[in-house]
């Protein structure tokens, strides 16, 4: 049963395969027919006009929605004395991933604290004062970002930005404490009136 495959392959009769007569002519005719029908499908001018119209309308809507917005990331429109100017800002995230994590941590913490504040008519004046101070700190932070573009990222500017974020967070903690004290004081007055 064991046979040498090399011998079998050498002794194998040569089988010549030939294509049927006229095969090549039929293939060329069929190929020409398929190609001509595809060209006719592609020559439909209405489809091309429809595609062009949809493309132009889409680009027009996109352009209309984005009129007046800065096209370059990191640019912010600032109104100064009724004159609009564009200022480039560099964030800590642009400098290094570690600074990005620090900035994100503080900004997230600030947003969480802002979201957890309870506003009422009694504390409206107190909250307005703290919010004005937070607005001043935010403006100072943006000025530091602009300065970083002009001077370059220095340790002093980065430290000032981190201190600004820390101070904003501390300010929100103080505001929450004051609001608790005010609420407790109002609760005590309410309880003493009822007693």
SULCOR-V129180 format. One line per field, one symbol per residue. ss: DSSP state (a for helix, b for strand, c for the rest). psi: psi as a letter, one per 20 degrees, with the letter a starting at -180 (. if undefined). Layout:
ss: ???
psi: ???
This chain:
ss: ccccaaaaaaccccccccccccaaaaaaaaaaaaaaaaaaaaccaaaaaaaaaaaaaaaaaaaaacccccccccbbbbbbccbbbbbbcccaaaccaaaaaaaaaaaaaaaaaaaccccccccaaaaaaaaaaaaaaaaaaaaaaaaaaaacccaaaaaaaaaaaaaaaaaaaaaaaaaaaaaaaaaaaaaaaac
psi: hoqohgghhhjpqpoppqqqpjggghghggghgghhhhhhhhjohhgghggggggggghggggghjpiqpippiqppppoljppqpppqprhhigqhghgggghgghggghggghiqoqrhhjgggghghhghhgghgghghhhgghhgghqorhgggghgghggghgghhhggghgghgggggghgghghhhh.
